[in-house]
Amino acid sequence: MAECIVLETARTILRPFQITDGADLYEFSRERRVADAAGWAPHKSVEDSQKMILSVFSAPHTFAVVEKGSGKVIGSAGFTAQSRGSFASSDEIGYALHPDWWGRGIMTEVVRELIRYGFMDRELEAIWCSHYVENPASCRVIEKCGFSYVTEETLMDHTGEHRTRFYVLLRQQWKGAGHG
């Protein structure tokens, strides 16, 4: 599993995934509307979710989003280890959230903490984020967090082609907005 970095927001704890998170992950990863927006196939079993934990969510800088009140995993968020552009150091943020938590500002809170972590602790020069055009909620998260639109590309996933919008936030831009 990933090194034990733990981050915190007002309502969540971001910590490395554990194999025991499989049932919580399955609860929202089996939903087509979550899986399609995240670019993965809907999970068919807790075992599928456990495989995802071991293969994808065990990567460095990838976190389980845990709701503080219940201790339940309600999402995933972190860096994808994908660099874009000509920056000396950059990474891309990806995330997914249980639908019961949509529309509450949770993911905006989480992404803001990941931005802080990326710029202050990892010393990244740029942070990228993207969304499928058909996912306006993700677009709102990205815009609220201060990212600037860069380009649109067509990407493929298990469901076919998707127009995908890419955004970037530069460390200097973030610091200039009063952070760090």
C-alpha contacts under 8 A as a table, 3 or more apart, distances in Angstrom:
res1	aa1	res2	aa2	distance
1	M	16	P	7.45
1	M	17	F	7.59
1	M	18	Q	7.47
1	M	54	L	7.37
1	M	58	S	4.94
1	M	59	A	7.38
2	A	16	P	6.17
2	A	17	F	7.98
2	A	58	S	5.19
2	A	59	A	5.76
2	A	60	P	5.19
2	A	61	H	7.62
2	A	62	T	7.83
3	E	16	P	7.39
3	E	60	P	6.70
4	C	15	R	7.10
4	C	16	P	6.27
5	I	15	R	6.31
5	I	16	P	6.97
5	I	61	H	7.78
6	V	13	I	7.04
6	V	14	L	5.56
6	V	15	R	4.61
6	V	16	P	7.27
7	L	13	I	5.91
7	L	14	L	4.88
7	L	15	R	6.53
7	L	113	E	7.52
8	E	11	R	7.86
8	E	12	T	5.90
8	E	13	I	4.53
8	E	14	L	5.88
8	E	113	E	7.50
9	T	12	T	5.13
9	T	13	I	6.33
9	T	109	E	6.59
9	T	110	V	6.65
9	T	113	E	6.76
10	A	109	E	7.83
11	R	67	E	6.19
11	R	68	K	5.67
11	R	69	G	7.79
11	R	106	I	7.46
12	T	65	V	6.35
12	T	66	V	5.34
12	T	67	E	4.71
12	T	68	K	5.07
12	T	106	I	7.96
12	T	110	V	7.61
13	I	64	A	7.96
13	I	65	V	6.04
13	I	66	V	5.08
13	I	67	E	6.60
13	I	68	K	6.31
14	L	63	F	5.36
14	L	64	A	5.56
14	L	65	V	4.93
14	L	66	V	6.21
15	R	63	F	4.99
15	R	64	A	5.41
15	R	65	V	6.99
15	R	66	V	7.65
16	P	57	F	7.91
16	P	58	S	7.16
16	P	62	T	6.48
16	P	63	F	4.75
16	P	64	A	5.77
17	F	21	D	6.57
17	F	53	I	6.52
17	F	57	F	6.46
17	F	58	S	6.57
17	F	62	T	7.80
17	F	63	F	6.02
17	F	64	A	5.11
18	Q	21	D	5.43
18	Q	22	G	7.82
18	Q	53	I	7.24
19	I	22	G	5.83
19	I	50	Q	5.84
19	I	53	I	6.49
19	I	54	L	7.38
20	T	23	A	7.23
20	T	50	Q	7.95
21	D	24	D	5.45
21	D	25	L	6.09
21	D	50	Q	7.61
21	D	73	V	6.87
22	G	25	L	5.11
22	G	26	Y	5.97
22	G	46	V	5.49
22	G	47	E	7.14
22	G	49	S	5.19
22	G	50	Q	4.87
22	G	53	I	7.40
23	A	26	Y	5.08
23	A	27	E	6.24
23	A	46	V	5.41
23	A	49	S	7.42
24	D	27	E	5.18
24	D	28	F	7.21
24	D	72	K	6.81
24	D	73	V	5.57
24	D	74	I	7.09
25	L	28	F	5.86
25	L	29	S	5.86
25	L	46	V	7.80
25	L	49	S	6.04
25	L	73	V	6.71
25	L	74	I	7.39
25	L	75	G	7.26
26	Y	29	S	4.89
26	Y	30	R	5.63
26	Y	43	H	6.41
26	Y	45	S	6.65
26	Y	46	V	5.38
26	Y	48	D	7.70
26	Y	49	S	5.39
27	E	30	R	6.18
27	E	31	E	7.65
27	E	98	H	7.86
28	F	31	E	5.52
28	F	34	V	6.81
28	F	74	I	7.66
28	F	75	G	7.89
28	F	97	L	7.43
28	F	98	H	4.99
28	F	99	P	7.12
29	S	32	R	7.59
29	S	34	V	6.20
29	S	35	A	5.78
29	S	42	P	5.81
29	S	43	H	5.60
29	S	49	S	7.45
29	S	98	H	7.84
30	R	34	V	7.73
30	R	35	A	7.00
30	R	42	P	4.56
30	R	43	H	4.42
30	R	44	K	6.16
30	R	45	S	7.71
31	E	34	V	5.44
31	E	35	A	6.19
31	E	42	P	6.07
31	E	43	H	7.79
32	R	35	A	5.03
32	R	36	D	5.70
32	R	41	A	7.72
32	R	42	P	5.55
33	R	36	D	5.43
33	R	37	A	6.22
34	V	37	A	5.33
34	V	38	A	6.19
34	V	42	P	7.90
34	V	96	A	6.69
34	V	97	L	7.16
34	V	98	H	7.28
34	V	99	P	7.33
35	A	38	A	5.08
35	A	39	G	5.98
35	A	40	W	5.13
35	A	41	A	5.72
35	A	42	P	5.11
35	A	43	H	7.93
36	D	39	G	5.06
36	D	40	W	6.10
36	D	41	A	6.85
36	D	42	P	7.50
36	D	159	T	7.36
37	A	40	W	7.95
37	A	96	A	7.83
37	A	131	H	7.87
37	A	132	Y	7.01
37	A	135	N	6.72
38	A	94	G	7.94
38	A	95	Y	7.11
38	A	96	A	6.13
39	G	157	D	5.78
39	G	158	H	7.06
40	W	157	D	7.12
40	W	158	H	6.58
41	A	158	H	6.28
43	H	46	V	7.63
43	H	48	D	5.59
43	H	49	S	6.32
44	K	48	D	6.30
45	S	48	D	5.18
45	S	49	S	6.71
46	V	49	S	5.05
46	V	50	Q	6.20
47	E	50	Q	4.91
47	E	51	K	6.14
48	D	51	K	5.09
48	D	52	M	6.32
49	S	52	M	4.98
49	S	53	I	6.26
50	Q	53	I	4.96
50	Q	54	L	6.30
51	K	54	L	5.09
51	K	55	S	5.97
52	M	55	S	5.14
52	M	56	V	5.34
52	M	57	F	6.20
53	I	56	V	5.76
53	I	57	F	4.47
53	I	58	S	5.74
54	L	57	F	6.30
54	L	58	S	5.46
55	S	58	S	6.31
55	S	59	A	7.76
56	V	59	A	5.94
57	F	62	T	5.81
57	F	63	F	7.16
58	S	62	T	6.80
59	A	62	T	5.81
60	P	79	F	7.90
61	H	78	G	5.58
61	H	79	F	5.57
62	T	76	S	7.50
62	T	77	A	6.03
62	T	78	G	4.18
62	T	79	F	5.89
62	T	80	T	7.60
63	F	76	S	5.79
63	F	77	A	5.33
63	F	78	G	5.61
64	A	73	V	6.17
64	A	74	I	7.72
64	A	75	G	6.08
64	A	76	S	4.78
64	A	77	A	6.57
65	V	73	V	5.54
65	V	74	I	5.70
65	V	75	G	4.74
65	V	76	S	5.32
65	V	77	A	6.67
65	V	110	V	7.96
66	V	71	G	5.74
66	V	72	K	5.39
66	V	73	V	4.33
66	V	74	I	5.80
66	V	75	G	7.13
67	E	70	S	5.85
67	E	71	G	5.42
67	E	72	K	5.57
67	E	73	V	6.41
67	E	74	I	6.44
68	K	71	G	5.42
68	K	72	K	7.74
74	I	97	L	6.00
74	I	98	H	5.25
74	I	101	W	7.50
75	G	95	Y	7.33
75	G	96	A	5.42
75	G	97	L	4.18
75	G	98	H	5.75
76	S	95	Y	5.39
76	S	96	A	5.28
76	S	97	L	6.54
77	A	93	I	7.22
77	A	94	G	5.71
77	A	95	Y	4.11
77	A	96	A	6.50
77	A	110	V	7.61
77	A	111	V	7.77
78	G	93	I	5.48
78	G	94	G	5.70
78	G	95	Y	6.52
78	G	114	L	6.90
79	F	82	Q	7.82
79	F	91	D	6.24
79	F	92	E	5.40
79	F	93	I	4.50
79	F	94	G	6.14
80	T	91	D	6.74
80	T	92	E	5.51
80	T	93	I	6.07
80	T	94	G	6.39
81	A	91	D	5.61
81	A	92	E	6.60
82	Q	90	S	7.75
82	Q	91	D	5.31
82	Q	92	E	5.64
83	S	89	S	7.41
83	S	90	S	5.16
83	S	91	D	4.77
83	S	92	E	6.57
84	R	87	F	7.33
84	R	90	S	6.71
84	R	91	D	7.20
84	R	92	E	7.90
84	R	128	W	7.44
87	F	90	S	6.10
87	F	125	E	6.58
87	F	126	A	6.78
88	A	125	E	6.78
89	S	123	E	7.91
89	S	124	L	5.12
89	S	125	E	5.29
89	S	126	A	6.66
90	S	124	L	5.39
90	S	125	E	5.74
90	S	126	A	4.67
90	S	127	I	5.48
90	S	128	W	7.35
91	D	124	L	7.40
91	D	126	A	6.93
91	D	127	I	5.28
91	D	128	W	6.10
92	E	127	I	5.62
92	E	128	W	4.34
92	E	129	C	5.43
93	I	111	V	7.78
93	I	114	L	7.84
93	I	127	I	7.13
93	I	128	W	6.21
93	I	129	C	5.25
93	I	130	S	7.93
94	G	129	C	6.80
94	G	130	S	7.74
95	Y	107	M	7.93
97	L	101	W	6.82
97	L	102	W	7.00
97	L	107	M	7.29
98	H	101	W	5.67
98	H	102	W	6.97
99	P	102	W	5.07
101	W	104	R	6.15
101	W	106	I	7.13
102	W	105	G	7.49
102	W	106	I	7.56
103	G	106	I	7.78
105	G	108	T	5.28
105	G	109	E	6.31
106	I	109	E	5.18
106	I	110	V	6.27
107	M	110	V	4.84
107	M	111	V	5.95
107	M	141	V	6.91
108	T	111	V	5.20
108	T	112	R	6.12
108	T	141	V	5.19
108	T	142	I	7.67
108	T	144	K	7.08
108	T	145	C	6.68
109	E	112	R	5.28
109	E	113	E	6.47
110	V	113	E	5.20
110	V	114	L	6.28
111	V	114	L	4.90
111	V	115	I	6.10
111	V	141	V	7.93
111	V	145	C	7.16
112	R	115	I	5.06
112	R	116	R	6.32
112	R	145	C	6.13
113	E	116	R	5.02
113	E	117	Y	6.13
114	L	117	Y	4.95
114	L	118	G	5.89
115	I	118	G	4.99
115	I	119	F	6.13
115	I	127	I	7.31
116	R	119	F	5.41
116	R	120	M	5.71
116	R	121	D	7.63
116	R	180	G	7.46
117	Y	120	M	5.34
117	Y	121	D	5.07
117	Y	122	R	6.47
118	G	121	D	5.88
118	G	122	R	4.89
118	G	123	E	6.17
118	G	124	L	5.69
118	G	127	I	7.43
119	F	122	R	5.82
119	F	123	E	4.62
119	F	124	L	5.00
119	F	125	E	6.95
119	F	126	A	7.89
119	F	171	R	6.12
120	M	123	E	5.36
120	M	124	L	7.80
120	M	180	G	6.84
124	L	127	I	7.03
124	L	171	R	7.15
125	E	170	L	6.02
125	E	171	R	5.30
125	E	172	Q	7.93
126	A	168	V	6.65
126	A	169	L	5.68
126	A	170	L	4.41
126	A	171	R	5.83
127	I	168	V	5.64
127	I	169	L	5.28
127	I	170	L	6.47
127	I	171	R	7.91
128	W	147	F	7.87
128	W	166	F	7.02
128	W	167	Y	5.61
128	W	168	V	4.40
128	W	169	L	6.43
129	C	142	I	6.97
129	C	147	F	7.71
129	C	166	F	5.94
129	C	167	Y	5.31
129	C	168	V	6.38
130	S	139	C	7.98
130	S	142	I	7.87
130	S	164	T	6.60
130	S	165	R	5.41
130	S	166	F	4.40
130	S	167	Y	5.99
131	H	135	N	6.51
131	H	138	S	6.16
131	H	139	C	6.39
131	H	164	T	5.53
131	H	165	R	5.56
131	H	166	F	6.94
132	Y	135	N	5.47
132	Y	162	H	6.11
132	Y	163	R	5.80
132	Y	164	T	4.37
132	Y	165	R	6.36
133	V	136	P	6.75
133	V	162	H	7.36
133	V	163	R	5.66
133	V	164	T	5.64
133	V	165	R	6.51
135	N	138	S	5.71
135	N	139	C	6.73
136	P	139	C	4.87
136	P	140	R	6.36
137	A	140	R	5.16
137	A	141	V	6.55
138	S	141	V	5.09
138	S	142	I	6.28
139	C	142	I	5.15
139	C	143	E	6.16
140	R	143	E	5.14
140	R	144	K	5.98
141	V	144	K	5.23
141	V	145	C	6.27
142	I	145	C	5.27
142	I	146	G	6.76
142	I	147	F	5.85
142	I	167	Y	7.71
143	E	146	G	5.28
143	E	147	F	5.54
143	E	148	S	7.25
144	K	147	F	7.69
146	G	169	L	6.79
146	G	174	W	7.76
147	F	167	Y	5.60
147	F	168	V	5.19
147	F	169	L	4.71
148	S	167	Y	5.11
148	S	168	V	5.37
148	S	169	L	6.26
149	Y	165	R	7.36
149	Y	166	F	6.13
149	Y	167	Y	4.31
149	Y	168	V	6.65
150	V	165	R	7.62
150	V	166	F	5.65
150	V	167	Y	5.15
150	V	168	V	6.73
151	T	165	R	5.91
151	T	166	F	5.42
151	T	167	Y	7.23
152	E	163	R	6.65
152	E	164	T	5.44
152	E	165	R	4.35
152	E	166	F	6.06
153	E	163	R	5.74
153	E	164	T	5.28
153	E	165	R	6.55
153	E	166	F	7.92
154	T	161	E	6.30
154	T	162	H	5.41
154	T	163	R	4.46
154	T	164	T	5.80
155	L	161	E	5.52
155	L	162	H	5.31
155	L	163	R	6.44
155	L	164	T	6.55
156	M	159	T	7.57
156	M	160	G	5.29
156	M	161	E	4.45
156	M	162	H	6.22
157	D	160	G	5.39
157	D	161	E	6.61
157	D	162	H	7.78
169	L	173	Q	6.77
169	L	174	W	6.90
170	L	173	Q	5.10
170	L	174	W	6.21
171	R	174	W	5.02
171	R	175	K	6.08
172	Q	175	K	5.14
172	Q	176	G	5.92
173	Q	176	G	5.02
173	Q	177	A	6.40
174	W	177	A	5.24
174	W	178	G	7.07
174	W	179	H	5.97
174	W	180	G	7.78
175	K	178	G	5.34
175	K	179	H	4.64
175	K	180	G	5.54
176	G	179	H	7.02
